[in-house]
Amino acid sequence: MTDTTSATGPVTVVLVHGAFADGTGWSGVIERLQAANVPVRAIVNPLRGITADSAYVTSVFSQIPGRILAVGHSYGGAIITNAATDAGNVVGLVYVAAFAPDEGEALQDIEAGSTDSVLNAAIRPSNYPTGSGAGTAVELSIDPASFHDAFAGDLSEKDAAVAAAAQRPVAAAAFGEKNGPPAWKKLPAWAVVATGDKAAGADVVLSMAKRAKAEIAEVDGSHVIMISQPQAVTDIIMKALQTVT
């Protein structure tokens, strides 16, 4: 249990979305936390790479007064793993169908070990300007025709189509970049493992959660478990809050 005896005031829950998504995916969780009078913020994850995104999220954490419970979905789990190492006000980590990498690991190598994930076959590359002259880099999105099956299998076809149309691409470099020292080695962790996760892969998500010594809740649902099962995710966040406060 993290020592928070020198800190006062409520803990703010900070929600960090993953690739192919934005903060609106947390809407059901936010509604429930607000109903319980829990301070909560869903922040923007730039989706440009582990180092850049972690630095950005660290800066956001550092500007939020008081203590923070960092919650990451999917790729957002890798970002809180890195960002919370450098942000002194994070008191716990919650992984939601999320990566919890160790130092020196790349997400593409972690994914290569999954037998549950079908995401690679659904990915489509495109180019974006880097801002350095005429230079470009590759970013990835999910083929809308495959979005439901690969990413959001327990949403309706209609809702999955809306999410597919609104998805935010992630820089391909994000999956090849090495991760830094993980915050889960010094902070308590909880994990929601979606048993039907075909994106990150339920097998690798569970394996990483066990390695991080997280308190694990396995929930029947897809990779977007915070959308399809917001109460189950909120319950874990509330349990974490009770521990760190």
Residue pairs with C-beta under 8 A, 6 or more apart in sequence:
1 188
1 243
1 244
2 91
2 92
2 187
2 188
2 244
4 67
4 91
4 244
4 245
7 66
7 67
7 91
8 66
9 65
9 66
9 67
10 38
10 39
10 66
10 245
11 39
11 66
11 67
11 68
11 69
11 91
11 241
11 244
11 245
12 39
12 40
12 41
12 64
12 65
12 66
12 67
12 68
12 69
13 33
13 38
13 39
13 40
13 41
13 68
13 69
13 71
13 237
13 241
14 40
14 41
14 42
14 43
14 60
14 61
14 64
14 68
14 69
14 70
14 71
15 23
15 26
15 29
15 30
15 40
15 41
15 42
15 43
15 71
15 73
16 43
16 45
16 57
16 70
16 71
16 72
16 73
16 76
16 79
16 80
17 23
17 25
17 26
17 42
17 45
17 73
17 74
17 76
18 45
18 72
18 73
18 74
18 75
18 76
18 77
18 98
19 47
19 74
19 75
19 140
19 168
19 169
19 170
19 174
20 141
20 142
20 151
20 167
20 168
20 169
20 170
21 73
21 74
21 163
21 167
21 168
21 224
22 44
22 166
22 168
23 42
23 43
23 44
24 42
24 166
25 73
25 163
25 224
25 226
25 227
26 42
26 73
26 226
27 227
27 230
28 226
28 227
28 230
28 231
28 234
29 40
29 226
29 230
29 233
29 234
29 237
30 40
30 42
31 230
32 230
32 231
32 234
33 40
33 234
33 237
33 238
34 40
36 238
38 238
38 241
41 64
43 57
43 60
45 53
45 56
45 57
45 75
45 76
45 79
46 52
46 53
46 56
47 53
47 75
47 168
47 169
47 170
47 171
47 174
48 171
48 173
48 174
49 171
49 173
49 174
49 177
50 78
50 79
50 82
50 107
50 174
50 177
50 178
50 179
50 180
51 177
51 180
53 79
53 174
54 79
54 82
54 83
54 86
54 180
55 83
57 79
57 80
57 83
58 82
58 83
58 86
58 87
61 68
61 70
61 83
61 84
61 87
61 89
61 90
62 87
62 88
62 89
64 89
66 89
67 89
67 90
67 91
67 244
68 87
68 89
68 90
68 91
69 90
69 91
69 92
69 93
69 94
69 237
69 240
69 241
69 244
70 80
70 83
70 84
70 90
70 92
70 93
70 94
70 183
71 80
71 93
71 94
71 96
71 237
72 78
72 79
72 80
72 81
72 93
72 94
72 95
72 96
72 98
73 96
73 97
73 98
73 226
74 96
74 97
74 98
74 99
74 199
74 200
74 223
75 98
75 99
75 107
75 170
75 174
76 98
77 95
77 96
77 98
77 99
77 100
78 98
78 99
78 100
78 101
78 107
78 179
80 90
80 93
80 95
80 183
81 93
81 99
81 100
81 101
81 179
81 182
81 183
81 184
82 179
82 180
82 181
82 182
82 183
83 90
83 183
84 90
84 93
84 183
84 187
85 180
85 181
85 182
85 183
85 186
90 183
90 187
91 187
91 188
91 244
92 187
92 188
92 189
92 190
92 240
92 243
92 244
93 100
93 183
93 184
93 187
93 188
93 189
93 190
93 212
93 214
94 189
94 190
94 191
94 192
94 236
94 237
94 240
95 189
95 190
95 191
95 192
95 205
95 208
95 209
95 212
95 214
96 191
96 192
96 225
96 226
96 233
96 236
97 192
97 193
97 194
97 197
97 199
97 200
97 205
97 223
97 224
97 225
97 226
98 191
98 200
98 205
99 107
99 110
99 200
99 205
99 208
100 182
100 184
100 189
100 191
100 208
100 209
100 211
100 212
100 214
101 107
101 110
101 179
101 182
101 208
102 179
102 182
102 211
103 178
103 179
103 180
103 181
103 182
104 178
104 179
105 178
105 179
106 175
106 176
106 177
106 178
106 179
107 174
107 175
107 176
107 179
108 175
108 176
110 204
110 208
111 117
111 119
111 120
111 175
111 200
111 201
111 204
113 203
113 204
114 200
114 201
114 203
114 204
115 201
115 203
116 197
116 198
116 201
116 202
116 203
116 204
117 197
117 198
117 199
117 200
117 201
117 204
118 149
118 150
118 198
118 199
119 142
119 150
119 151
119 198
119 199
119 200
119 201
121 146
121 150
122 142
122 143
122 146
122 147
122 149
122 150
122 151
123 140
123 141
123 142
123 143
124 140
124 141
124 142
124 143
125 138
125 139
125 140
125 172
126 138
126 139
126 140
126 141
126 169
127 136
127 137
127 138
127 139
128 136
128 137
128 138
128 139
128 169
128 171
129 135
129 136
130 136
130 137
137 171
137 172
137 173
138 171
138 172
138 173
139 169
139 170
139 171
139 172
140 169
140 170
140 171
140 172
140 175
141 167
141 169
141 170
142 150
142 151
142 164
142 167
144 161
144 164
144 165
147 160
147 161
147 163
147 164
147 167
148 155
148 157
148 160
148 161
148 164
149 198
150 198
150 199
151 160
151 163
151 164
151 198
151 199
151 222
151 223
151 224
152 159
152 160
152 163
152 222
152 223
152 224
152 227
152 228
153 196
153 198
153 222
153 223
154 196
154 221
154 222
154 224
154 228
155 163
155 222
155 224
155 227
155 228
159 227
163 224
163 227
182 212
184 212
184 213
184 214
188 215
188 240
188 243
188 244
189 209
189 212
189 213
189 214
189 215
190 214
190 215
190 216
190 217
190 236
190 237
190 239
190 240
191 205
191 209
191 212
191 214
191 215
191 216
191 217
192 217
192 219
192 225
192 226
192 232
192 233
192 236
193 202
193 205
193 206
193 209
193 216
193 217
193 218
193 219
194 202
194 205
194 219
194 220
194 221
194 222
194 223
194 225
195 202
195 218
195 219
195 220
195 221
196 202
196 220
196 221
196 222
197 205
197 221
197 222
197 223
197 225
198 222
198 223
199 222
199 223
200 223
206 216
206 218
209 216
210 216
215 239
215 240
217 232
217 235
217 236
219 225
219 229
219 232
219 233
220 229
221 228
221 229
221 232
222 228
225 232
225 233
226 233
